[in-house]
Amino acid sequence: MSLGPEASISDEITTPTDDAAVERNAGETAIAGRSLKQIAWRRLKKDRVAVGGGIVIIVLIVMAILAPLLIKLLGHPYDEYHNDAIDPTLGLPKGSLGGISKEFILGVEPVNGRDIFSRIVYGAQTTLTVAFLSAFLSTILGVLFGMTAGFVGGWVDSIISRIMDFLLAFPQLLFSIALVSVLPPTSFGLGPRWSRVVVLVIVIGFFGWPYIGRIVRGQTLSLREREFVEASRSLGARSPRILFREMLPNLAAPILVYTTLIIPTNILTEAALSFLGVGIPPPYPSWGGMLSDAVATYRYDAMFMIIPGAMIFITVLAFNLFGDGLRDALDPKAH
């Protein structure tokens, strides 16, 4: 009968087909693609300089958050005077390198003997708070106005663009000095320190949004002519949905990069205002204020100027290195 040969032929055909399907499925699993986030993360991990900058940023953030605990363990209250650590004749710290010792790991201030370590830690808390919140405010305003100008176009684009040009040409530092000087020392129901922080965040954030606004506007002008935007329009999607559901995810990478690069600029602005005496009011600590206090004694106690200056330099450098690495990682044309 023909049942035997037909059965064997059927078995021979079926078995290789199943094996091929298994091999094909295994091959598909082996060559599974990576998402853009995974690709960017792999690129960022390979950039050792950017990773080093990120580690420094994390250390600074942790130091600012744990400032009260660090002061209890390693320092003294930032407004406490230690006259026993000061030479009564010269008014300079006892010992070498600005009075650095086991009790004062970064030395003490001349004349009054306040612990420099405590003031550096609390200064980091103030500086990073101003830098991050003002960058957040600049990003929100820049994204909203930049996307609106680029997507709507016409007279709306012209008005927003002229406003950005005006703010970019405006003497920001002089206006900030004038504005902060006339404001009351306490406002918003807060103490002198945090009320001044709020004022600095508003002033720095308001004058910083045109920088990211121009970038977002340019990217939006390019994206609004893409096929996925035309497809959304053809399906009846309204402008808010197109802006925030279709275009905003495609703008996330440049927004993240430029926000990272705005933060060091805000740090320098806050330090400059505090150095000029219109930033964080004394006796509350600020890196710029410490530099201002060190001007009178830097010839005799250089460490009082070197330490806050080095903190500003290291912080700004870390953010710049991390921002550059993040930009290279998120740029699909970089590799």
N, C-alpha and C positions, 0 to 999 in steps of 0.2 A: 504493500500500500504506500501511498505518497505522504502519509501523515508524518512518518519519521523524518524524511529529508526536509520537509517544509518546516517542521518544528525546529530542527537544528539550524536551518537558515535564519529563521526568525530570531532565535536566540543570539546568533552571531551578529545580526544587525542591531538588535536592541542594546546589547552590552556596550559596544563602542560608543553608541549615542549617549548613554548615561555617563560614561567616563568623560566624554568630551564636554558634556554639560557641567560636570563637576570641575573639570580643569578650567573651563571658561569662567565659572563663578569664582573660583580661587584666584584667577588672574584679575578679575574685576576688583576683588577685595584687596589685592596686593597693590594695585595702582590707583587706589582711591585718592582723589585730589584733596588739596589743602585749601582752607578758606583764606581770605585775605588777612584776617587777624592772625592766623597761624603763621603765614608767610612773613608778616611784619614782625611778629614776636621772634621768629628764628633769625631774622636779619638783625634785630636789636640786640639779641643775646651775643651775636658774633662781634658786635662793636664794643670792645672792652672799655674804650674811653667813655662812651655813653653810659654803659653799665656802672662804671666808677662814679660818674656824675649822679646817676640815680641813687646809688648807695649813700652818697654824701647828703643828698636831699632827704632821703628817708631818715638818716641820723639826725638831721637838723629838725625835722618835723617831730620826731619822737622826743628830742630834747626840749622843744617848745611845749609839747603837751605835758611832759613829766617835769616841768620846771619846778613846781613846789616840792616834789619828792627829791629831785636832785639837789636842791638847796639844803634840804634837811640832812642829806647824807654827806654832801661834799663841800657845802659852803655856809654862808651866813646870810641873814636878811639883807636885801639889796640896799635898804636905806639905813642900815646900822653903821654907826661910826666906830672906828677902832683907833683911837688916838695912841694906844700903846704900840701900834705898829708903825708909827710915824716919828721921825726924828724931830724933836721939838725945836731944834735950832734951824734946820734947813727946810722943814716941812716936806721932806721926801721920805719914801718908804725905807724902813730899815732893811739891810741886807742887799743882796745883789739882784739884778734883773727885776727891779720894781717890787721887791719884797716877796718874791715867789718862795713858798715854803710848803710844808705839809699841811699847815692850817689854812693857808691861802694859796691854792694851787695855781692861780694866775696872777697873784700879787694883789696889791691894794692901790687905791687911788692916792695921789699926792694930796697933802693938806688935810683931807677929811678921813682917809683910811677906810673907805668903803670897799667891800669885796668885789673885785673885778669879775671873778667867775660868776657870781650871782647876777651881776648887772649884764653880763654877756648872755646868760641863759634867758633872763627876762626880756632882754633886748631882742633876742631871736623870736620870742613869742610875739612881741609887738610887731616886728618887721615882717614876719611871715604872715601874720594876720592881715596887715594892711596890703601886702603884696598879693595874696591869694584872693581876698575879697574884692579888691579893686580890679584885678584881672577878670574875675567872674562878672563884675558889673560891666566892664568894657566888652567882654565877649557877648553878653546878652544884648546890649545896645548895638554893638557892631553887627551881630548876626541879624537882628530884626531890621535895622535900617538898611544894611547892605543887601539882604535878600529882597526887601521891598523895592529898593531902587533898581536892582538888576532885573527883577521879574516884571514889574509894572512898566518901567521905562517912562518915556515922555516927560511931562512937566514934573512928575513926582521924582524921577531920577535926577532931573536938573536941580531941583530944590535941595534934595538930600546931598547931592554931590557938592553943591556950593557951600552947604553947611560944613561938610567934612573939610573942604579946602580952607574955609575960614578958621576952623578949630585947629587945623594943622599949622596954619601960619600964625596963630595967636601965641603971644608969649606966656606959655603955660606956667612957668616958674614964677614970674612976676605976679601974675594974677593969683596964683595959689598963695603967695606970701601976703598979698593984700587982703585976700578973702579970709584966710585963717587968722590973720592978726586982728580983725575987727569982730570975730565971732566970740561969744562969751566962753569962759573956760569950762563951764559945765552946760550940757544940753542933752536933749533926748532922755532925760531922767537918769543919766549915767554920771559916773565920777569924772574927774579931770582927764584921767588917762584914756578911758574907753570912749568918752565923748569926743576927744580929739582924734582917736582912731577912726570913729565913724565919719568925722569931717574929712579926714585924709582919704578914706576909701571913696567917698562921694566925689571929691575934687579930682583925685588921680584917675578914678574910673571914668568920670565924665570926659576928661580930656584925652583918655586913651582909646576910646571906642573908634574914632575915625581910622586908626591904623588897621585894625582888623576889618572894619567896615569896607574899606576899599578892596581888600583881598576878597571878601565874600561877594561883593558886588561884581568883581571881574569873573569869579568862578560861576556866579549865577547867570551872567550874560552868556557864558559858554554852555551851561547846562540847559537853559530854557529852549534851545534849538535842538536838543537831542530827541531821539526817537521815542524814548519812554515817556517824555513829557507830552509829545504830540499824541501818543496813544492814550494817555490819561485824559487829555482834553477831548479826544474823540469819544471816549466812554462817558463823558459828561461830568468828570471830576471838577470840583470847584477849585478856585485859586488857593484857599488855605490848605486843602488836602494835597494839592500838587506841591506846595511849598514845604510843608512839614512832614509829609509822608513819602514823597518821591525825591525831592531835591535835597532836603536837609541831611538824610543819611549819606548822600554822595559828597556833602561838604564837611562831614565829620572829621576827616583826616586833616585838611588844611586848617580847620578851626582849632583842633587839638594842638597842632604844631605851633601855630602863631600865638595861642594862649600861653603855651609853655615859654615862648620867647618874650612875651610881654612881662612875665613875672620878674625877671631880673631888672628890667627897666623900671618897674614900680619900686623895687628894692632901692635902687639908686636914687629915685625921686624922693622917697621917704627919708632916706639918709641925708640927702641934700637939704630938705626942709628942716629936719631936726638939727642939722649942723648950723643952719642960719637962724635957729632959735624960734621957728614957727611950727615945728613938728610936735613931737611928744613933749609935754611940759615937764621941767624938773620938779621934784627929784626922781620922777619915773624914768627907768632906764631906756636908752635907745642908742644904737650903734653910732648914728650920726651925732647925737648929743654928746657921746663920749669922745668922739673925735674933736668936737668943738671945745670941750673942757680940756683936752690934751694940748691944745695950741699954746697955752701959756707955759706949759712945763715940759714940752717934748725935748728941749735941749738937755734937760737934767734927768728926765725919766722917759726914755724913748719907748719903753714897753707899754706905757699907758696909751700911746698912739698906735703902736704896732699891732696890738691884740685886736681892738675893734676894726682897724683897717684890714687886717688879715681875714677877719670873719666876713666882712663885706666882700672882699676879693674872692674868697673861697666859695661863698654862697652864689654870687653872680656867675662865676666861672662854672660851677656845677650845673646850674640851670641852663646856661648856654650850651655846654657840652651835651647835656641830655636832650635839649631841644634840637640840636643839630643831628644827633643820632636818631631821634624819633622822626625827623623829617626825611632822612635817608631811608629809614625802614619803611615808611609809609609811601614812599615814592615808587610807583611800579616801574619807572624807567631807570631807576638807579642801578639795577642789576639785570 
